[in-house]
Amino acid sequence: MSDHNGVWIFAQQKNNKIANVTYELLNAGRQLADGRSSKLTAVVFGSGIEDQAADLFKYGADEVKYVDNAEFAGFVDDAYAATLGHLIEQGKPEIVIGSATFYGKALFARLAARLKCGMAADCNGIGLKDDGSLVVTKPAFGGNVWLTVVFPEKRPQIMTLRPKVIAEAARDDSKSGSVEKPDVPAECLASKMKVTGSSGTGGGKVSLTEADVIVSGGRGLKAPENFKMIEELADAVGGAVGASRAVVDAGWIEYSHQVGQTGKTVNPKLYVACGISGAIQHLVGMQASGTIVAVNRDKDAPIFKVSTYGIIGDVFEIVPALTEKFKKELQG
């Protein structure tokens, strides 16, 4: 293990634009690298985005490795895994971190298989033991328990970190560096996949993980058709619709709206919880929000313990009233 050193993060990009989750990884990686007195390296794949790669120095990277390949403008996980695996075999980092997004999960599963090492996926927490080895926390068994995972032997230590569990790294314009362009065998760059196009989902609605405002509903809504008033409030404030695990499991709304330990972790500027009691599985996914407003008729609901403002009352009276008020104030 002594020949492995340093912390690497995989800088995710989409359509040749660096994704926001990359800056979260840079923050996490910087903390680990500082704790181990080692270097932080950002690895970037793309096509014609060397300037964007160089910008990562300003967010804490000590080194930046950039692989330019026309096929890398899109996500081709077989070539990505082969190329990243080759770089890791050459550079021998101690720790490699990716984001637990759709792309990150697909890539890092292939990567772990290629390198024949274990991987901790979808982690909520990350830190170092006294001996400097990586320790992470992640949900298991449907989110009912937390696991603490360590990597006693095999290197590199590989994990994916859930988006929004750590703040983005701060930009420092005084930082700069020279981007390294490592040589990669042609067979690594070649993909058996061909990206013919891509399309978004959600019909133009605000993405849950990127929204500044989220309005979420829970079992207190009593029936799936009552989610319409959650959607109306979200539309009035230009926000996204979230949900508790209970109503997703009941089939009231799609899983893509689930907030919590087994759903999405979010930290909007404003989070409005309507008819959500506040089980721990839900709280861990939203308690980092800037301002939390809870509406619940149960004054002892756990959600009030993390809320900035609590409204004890009937959601069927309060939510429509809030919607009308916001429509008048925001939409004239």
PESUL-V222203 format. One line per field, one symbol per residue. ss: DSSP state (H for helix, E for strand, - for the rest). phi: phi as a letter, one per 20 degrees, with the letter a starting at -180 (. if undefined). Layout:
BEGIN
ss = ???
phi = ???
END
This chain:
BEGIN
ss = ------EEEEE-EE--EE--HHHHHHHHHHHHHHHH---EEEEEEE---HHHHHHHHHH---EEEEEE-HHHH---HHHHHHHHHHHHHHH---EEEEE--HHHHHHHHHHHHHH---EEEEEEEEEE-----EEEEEEE----EEEEEE------EEEEE------------------E-----HHHH-----------------------EEEEE-HHH--HHHHHHHHHHHHHH--EEEE-HHHHH-----HHHEE----E-----EEEEE-----HHHH-------EEEEEE-----HHHH---EEEE--HHHHHHHHHHHHHHHHH-
phi = .fedbnddceefcclmcfeffffffffffffffffdlceddddcdrcmcfffffffffdofeccdcdebgfefdecfffgfffffffffeelfecccceeegffffffffffffelcfbedmedcbacfgenefcccbfblmnecddddccfcfcfedbddffmebffffecffebadfedffcggffffdeeceerbbecnmnfffffdfeccddccfffmbffffgffffffffdmddedbefgffffnfbfggefdqfdceecbffccdddmdfofgfegfebfeffcdddcbeefefggffdefcddereffdffffffffffffedm
END
